[in-house]
Amino acid sequence: QVQLVESGGGLVQAGGSLRLSCAASGRFFRIATMGWYRQAPGKQRELVATITSGGSTNYKDPVKGRFTISRDNAKNTLYLQMNTLKPEDTAVYYCMSSYYGNDYWGQGTQVTVSS
């Protein structure tokens, strides 16, 4: 079983930055594909970025060039550096871990960007 705990969300003005963290329990972190998703009010949850166990990354188009996903396998921690934030980035951000065909989710952290 995997537990994922997100932190780092908050209220920021447009153009600002935040760094989200996701602390993972368990011994499979280093082999898991990890990802960040987000869900805005009234919308479906959507992919933001993923990173494989080998470090390959993938980003949703609206965040390319602004967000950076990274991982520290020694600390079992996933990160999302978010720069040049926009009001449309406002959402609950979720951490996801995927390995052996199973997906695990954190509880989410709220990010609010004011204009």
MITI-127571 format. One record per residue: residue number from 1; residue in one letter; x, y, z of N, C-alpha, C in turn. Coordinates in steps of 0.1 Angstrom, whole numbers, plus 5000, padded with zeros to 4 digits. Layout:
<zabas>
+-----+------+--------+---------+------+---------+----------+-------+--------+---------+------+
| seq | type | n.east | n.north | n.up | ca.east | ca.north | ca.up | c.east | c.north | c.up |
+-----+------+--------+---------+------+---------+----------+-------+--------+---------+------+
| NUM |    A |      X |       Y |    Z |       X |        Y |     Z |      X |       Y |    Z |
...
+-----+------+--------+---------+------+---------+----------+-------+--------+---------+------+
</zabas>
This chain:
<zabas>
+-----+------+--------+---------+------+---------+----------+-------+--------+---------+------+
| seq | type | n.east | n.north | n.up | ca.east | ca.north | ca.up | c.east | c.north | c.up |
+-----+------+--------+---------+------+---------+----------+-------+--------+---------+------+
|   1 |    Q |   5008 |    4988 | 5000 |    5000 |     5000 |  5000 |   5009 |    5012 | 5000 |
|   2 |    V |   5004 |    5022 | 4993 |    5012 |     5035 |  4992 |   5004 |    5046 | 4997 |
|   3 |    Q |   5010 |    5055 | 5005 |    5004 |     5067 |  5010 |   5011 |    5079 | 5004 |
|   4 |    L |   5004 |    5088 | 4999 |    5009 |     5100 |  4992 |   5004 |    5112 | 5000 |
|   5 |    V |   5013 |    5121 | 5004 |    5009 |     5133 |  5011 |   5015 |    5145 | 5004 |
|   6 |    E |   5005 |    5153 | 4998 |    5009 |     5166 |  4991 |   5011 |    5177 | 5001 |
|   7 |    S |   5019 |    5187 | 4998 |    5021 |     5199 |  5005 |   5026 |    5210 | 4996 |
|   8 |    G |   5025 |    5222 | 5001 |    5031 |     5233 |  4993 |   5021 |    5242 | 4986 |
|   9 |    G |   5008 |    5238 | 4987 |    4998 |     5247 |  4980 |   4996 |    5260 | 4988 |
|  10 |    G |   4988 |    5268 | 4982 |    4985 |     5281 |  4989 |   4979 |    5291 | 4979 |
|  11 |    L |   4979 |    5304 | 4984 |    4974 |     5315 |  4976 |   4985 |    5323 | 4971 |
|  12 |    V |   4986 |    5326 | 4958 |    4996 |     5333 |  4952 |   4991 |    5343 | 4942 |
|  13 |    Q |   4997 |    5354 | 4939 |    4993 |     5363 |  4929 |   4998 |    5358 | 4915 |
|  14 |    A |   4990 |    5362 | 4905 |    4994 |     5358 |  4891 |   5009 |    5363 | 4889 |
|  15 |    G |   5016 |    5354 | 4882 |    5030 |     5357 |  4880 |   5040 |    5351 | 4890 |
|  16 |    G |   5034 |    5347 | 4901 |    5042 |     5341 |  4912 |   5045 |    5326 | 4910 |
|  17 |    S |   5052 |    5321 | 4920 |    5056 |     5307 |  4920 |   5052 |    5299 | 4932 |
|  18 |    L |   5051 |    5286 | 4931 |    5049 |     5277 |  4942 |   5056 |    5264 | 4939 |
|  19 |    R |   5061 |    5257 | 4949 |    5066 |     5244 |  4947 |   5058 |    5234 | 4955 |
|  20 |    L |   5052 |    5224 | 4948 |    5045 |     5214 |  4955 |   5054 |    5202 | 4958 |
|  21 |    S |   5051 |    5195 | 4969 |    5059 |     5183 |  4972 |   5049 |    5172 | 4975 |
|  22 |    C |   5053 |    5160 | 4972 |    5045 |     5148 |  4975 |   5054 |    5138 | 4981 |
|  23 |    A |   5052 |    5135 | 4994 |    5059 |     5125 |  5001 |   5052 |    5112 | 5000 |
|  24 |    A |   5060 |    5102 | 4996 |    5054 |     5088 |  4993 |   5060 |    5078 | 5004 |
|  25 |    S |   5051 |    5070 | 5008 |    5055 |     5059 |  5017 |   5057 |    5046 | 5008 |
|  26 |    G |   5063 |    5036 | 5014 |    5065 |     5024 |  5006 |   5078 |    5023 | 4999 |
|  27 |    R |   5081 |    5010 | 4995 |    5094 |     5008 |  4989 |   5094 |    5007 | 4974 |
|  28 |    F |   5083 |    5011 | 4967 |    5083 |     5010 |  4953 |   5084 |    5024 | 4946 |
|  29 |    F |   5087 |    5034 | 4954 |    5087 |     5048 |  4948 |   5096 |    5048 | 4936 |
|  30 |    R |   5108 |    5043 | 4937 |    5118 |     5045 |  4927 |   5115 |    5038 | 4914 |
|  31 |    I |   5105 |    5028 | 4914 |    5102 |     5021 |  4901 |   5088 |    5027 | 4896 |
|  32 |    A |   5082 |    5036 | 4903 |    5069 |     5040 |  4899 |   5069 |    5052 | 4890 |
|  33 |    T |   5060 |    5052 | 4880 |    5057 |     5065 |  4873 |   5049 |    5074 | 4882 |
|  34 |    M |   5054 |    5086 | 4883 |    5047 |     5095 |  4892 |   5041 |    5107 | 4884 |
|  35 |    G |   5031 |    5113 | 4889 |    5024 |     5123 |  4882 |   5017 |    5133 | 4891 |
|  36 |    W |   5015 |    5145 | 4885 |    5007 |     5155 |  4891 |   4994 |    5157 | 4882 |
|  37 |    Y |   4983 |    5157 | 4888 |    4970 |     5160 |  4882 |   4964 |    5172 | 4889 |
|  38 |    R |   4954 |    5178 | 4883 |    4947 |     5189 |  4889 |   4932 |    5189 | 4886 |
|  39 |    Q |   4924 |    5194 | 4895 |    4910 |     5195 |  4892 |   4905 |    5208 | 4897 |
|  40 |    A |   4900 |    5216 | 4887 |    4894 |     5229 |  4889 |   4879 |    5227 | 4892 |
|  41 |    P |   4873 |    5237 | 4899 |    4859 |     5236 |  4903 |   4850 |    5234 | 4890 |
|  42 |    G |   4842 |    5224 | 4890 |    4833 |     5221 |  4879 |   4839 |    5214 | 4867 |
|  43 |    K |   4852 |    5210 | 4869 |    4859 |     5204 |  4857 |   4864 |    5190 | 4862 |
|  44 |    Q |   4867 |    5182 | 4851 |    4873 |     5169 |  4854 |   4887 |    5170 | 4858 |
|  45 |    R |   4892 |    5160 | 4865 |    4906 |     5159 |  4869 |   4914 |    5158 | 4856 |
|  46 |    E |   4925 |    5165 | 4855 |    4933 |     5165 |  4842 |   4948 |    5163 | 4846 |
|  47 |    L |   4955 |    5157 | 4836 |    4970 |     5155 |  4838 |   4977 |    5169 | 4837 |
|  48 |    V |   4987 |    5170 | 4846 |    4996 |     5182 |  4845 |   5009 |    5178 | 4840 |
|  49 |    A |   5015 |    5168 | 4846 |    5028 |     5163 |  4842 |   5031 |    5149 | 4848 |
|  50 |    T |   5039 |    5142 | 4842 |    5044 |     5129 |  4847 |   5059 |    5127 | 4845 |
|  51 |    I |   5064 |    5118 | 4854 |    5078 |     5115 |  4853 |   5080 |    5100 | 4855 |
|  52 |    T |   5087 |    5094 | 4847 |    5089 |     5079 |  4848 |   5100 |    5076 | 4858 |
|  53 |    S |   5102 |    5063 | 4861 |    5113 |     5059 |  4870 |   5127 |    5063 | 4864 |
|  54 |    G |   5128 |    5064 | 4851 |    5140 |     5067 |  4845 |   5142 |    5082 | 4843 |
|  55 |    G |   5132 |    5090 | 4847 |    5134 |     5105 |  4847 |   5128 |    5111 | 4834 |
|  56 |    S |   5122 |    5104 | 4826 |    5115 |     5110 |  4814 |   5103 |    5117 | 4818 |
|  57 |    T |   5101 |    5129 | 4813 |    5090 |     5138 |  4817 |   5080 |    5140 | 4805 |
|  58 |    N |   5068 |    5144 | 4809 |    5057 |     5147 |  4800 |   5049 |    5158 | 4806 |
|  59 |    Y |   5045 |    5168 | 4798 |    5037 |     5179 |  4803 |   5025 |    5182 | 4795 |
|  60 |    K |   5014 |    5186 | 4801 |    5003 |     5191 |  4794 |   5007 |    5204 | 4788 |
|  61 |    D |   5001 |    5207 | 4776 |    5006 |     5219 |  4768 |   5005 |    5232 | 4776 |
|  62 |    P |   4994 |    5235 | 4783 |    4993 |     5248 |  4790 |   5004 |    5251 | 4800 |
|  63 |    V |   5010 |    5240 | 4805 |    5020 |     5243 |  4816 |   5035 |    5241 | 4811 |
|  64 |    K |   5036 |    5237 | 4798 |    5050 |     5236 |  4793 |   5057 |    5249 | 4794 |
|  65 |    G |   5070 |    5248 | 4798 |    5078 |     5260 |  4799 |   5076 |    5268 | 4812 |
|  66 |    R |   5065 |    5264 | 4820 |    5063 |     5271 |  4833 |   5064 |    5262 | 4845 |
|  67 |    F |   5060 |    5249 | 4843 |    5061 |     5239 |  4854 |   5072 |    5229 | 4851 |
|  68 |    T |   5078 |    5225 | 4862 |    5089 |     5214 |  4861 |   5086 |    5204 | 4872 |
|  69 |    I |   5085 |    5191 | 4867 |    5083 |     5180 |  4876 |   5096 |    5173 | 4878 |
|  70 |    S |   5099 |    5169 | 4890 |    5111 |     5162 |  4894 |   5109 |    5153 | 4905 |
|  71 |    R |   5118 |    5144 | 4908 |    5117 |     5134 |  4918 |   5131 |    5132 | 4925 |
|  72 |    D |   5130 |    5129 | 4938 |    5142 |     5126 |  4946 |   5139 |    5112 | 4951 |
|  73 |    N |   5145 |    5102 | 4945 |    5143 |     5088 |  4949 |   5148 |    5085 | 4963 |
|  74 |    A |   5159 |    5092 | 4967 |    5165 |     5090 |  4980 |   5155 |    5095 | 4991 |
|  75 |    K |   5147 |    5104 | 4988 |    5137 |     5110 |  4998 |   5123 |    5105 | 4995 |
|  76 |    N |   5121 |    5097 | 4985 |    5107 |     5092 |  4982 |   5098 |    5104 | 4980 |
|  77 |    T |   5103 |    5114 | 4973 |    5095 |     5127 |  4972 |   5094 |    5131 | 4957 |
|  78 |    L |   5082 |    5136 | 4954 |    5080 |     5141 |  4941 |   5077 |    5156 | 4942 |
|  79 |    Y |   5082 |    5164 | 4932 |    5080 |     5178 |  4933 |   5074 |    5184 | 4920 |
|  80 |    L |   5068 |    5195 | 4921 |    5063 |     5203 |  4910 |   5066 |    5217 | 4912 |
|  81 |    Q |   5076 |    5222 | 4905 |    5079 |     5237 |  4905 |   5070 |    5244 | 4896 |
|  82 |    M |   5062 |    5253 | 4901 |    5053 |     5261 |  4892 |   5057 |    5276 | 4892 |
|  83 |    N |   5060 |    5280 | 4880 |    5064 |     5294 |  4878 |   5054 |    5301 | 4869 |
|  84 |    T |   5054 |    5315 | 4870 |    5046 |     5323 |  4861 |   5031 |    5318 | 4862 |
|  85 |    L |   5026 |    5316 | 4874 |    5013 |     5311 |  4876 |   5002 |    5320 | 4871 |
|  86 |    K |   4992 |    5314 | 4866 |    4980 |     5321 |  4860 |   4968 |    5318 | 4868 |
|  87 |    P |   4957 |    5327 | 4868 |    4945 |     5323 |  4875 |   4939 |    5310 | 4870 |
|  88 |    E |   4941 |    5306 | 4857 |    4936 |     5294 |  4852 |   4943 |    5281 | 4858 |
|  89 |    D |   4954 |    5284 | 4865 |    4961 |     5272 |  4872 |   4954 |    5269 | 4885 |
|  90 |    T |   4944 |    5277 | 4889 |    4937 |     5275 |  4902 |   4930 |    5261 | 4902 |
|  91 |    A |   4933 |    5253 | 4911 |    4928 |     5239 |  4912 |   4933 |    5232 | 4924 |
|  92 |    V |   4927 |    5220 | 4927 |    4933 |     5211 |  4937 |   4943 |    5202 | 4929 |
|  93 |    Y |   4955 |    5202 | 4934 |    4966 |     5194 |  4927 |   4968 |    5181 | 4935 |
|  94 |    Y |   4968 |    5170 | 4927 |    4969 |     5157 |  4932 |   4982 |    5150 | 4928 |
|  95 |    C |   4988 |    5143 | 4937 |    4999 |     5134 |  4933 |   4994 |    5120 | 4930 |
|  96 |    M |   5001 |    5114 | 4920 |    4997 |     5100 |  4916 |   5009 |    5092 | 4915 |
|  97 |    S |   5008 |    5079 | 4919 |    5019 |     5069 |  4918 |   5013 |    5057 | 4911 |
|  98 |    S |   5020 |    5053 | 4901 |    5015 |     5041 |  4893 |   5026 |    5031 | 4891 |
|  99 |    Y |   5024 |    5019 | 4896 |    5033 |     5008 |  4893 |   5026 |    4995 | 4894 |
| 100 |    Y |   5030 |    4985 | 4887 |    5024 |     4971 |  4887 |   5009 |    4972 | 4883 |
| 101 |    G |   5005 |    4982 | 4875 |    4992 |     4983 |  4871 |   4982 |    4989 | 4880 |
| 102 |    N |   4987 |    4994 | 4892 |    4979 |     5001 |  4902 |   4982 |    5016 | 4903 |
| 103 |    D |   4972 |    5024 | 4904 |    4973 |     5038 |  4906 |   4969 |    5042 | 4921 |
| 104 |    Y |   4977 |    5050 | 4927 |    4975 |     5055 |  4940 |   4974 |    5070 | 4940 |
| 105 |    W |   4966 |    5076 | 4948 |    4964 |     5091 |  4948 |   4965 |    5097 | 4962 |
| 106 |    G |   4970 |    5109 | 4962 |    4970 |     5116 |  4975 |   4957 |    5124 | 4977 |
| 107 |    Q |   4956 |    5131 | 4988 |    4944 |     5138 |  4991 |   4943 |    5152 | 4984 |
| 108 |    G |   4954 |    5157 | 4979 |    4953 |     5169 |  4971 |   4957 |    5181 | 4980 |
| 109 |    T |   4962 |    5191 | 4973 |    4965 |     5204 |  4979 |   4960 |    5215 | 4970 |
| 110 |    Q |   4954 |    5225 | 4977 |    4947 |     5236 |  4969 |   4958 |    5246 | 4965 |
| 111 |    V |   4957 |    5250 | 4952 |    4965 |     5261 |  4947 |   4955 |    5271 | 4941 |
| 112 |    T |   4956 |    5284 | 4947 |    4947 |     5294 |  4942 |   4956 |    5306 | 4937 |
| 113 |    V |   4953 |    5310 | 4925 |    4961 |     5321 |  4918 |   4952 |    5333 | 4916 |
| 114 |    S |   4955 |    5344 | 4923 |    4946 |     5356 |  4922 |   4951 |    5365 | 4910 |
| 115 |    S |   4942 |    5371 | 4904 |    4946 |     5380 |  4893 |   4949 |    5394 | 4897 |
+-----+------+--------+---------+------+---------+----------+-------+--------+---------+------+
</zabas>
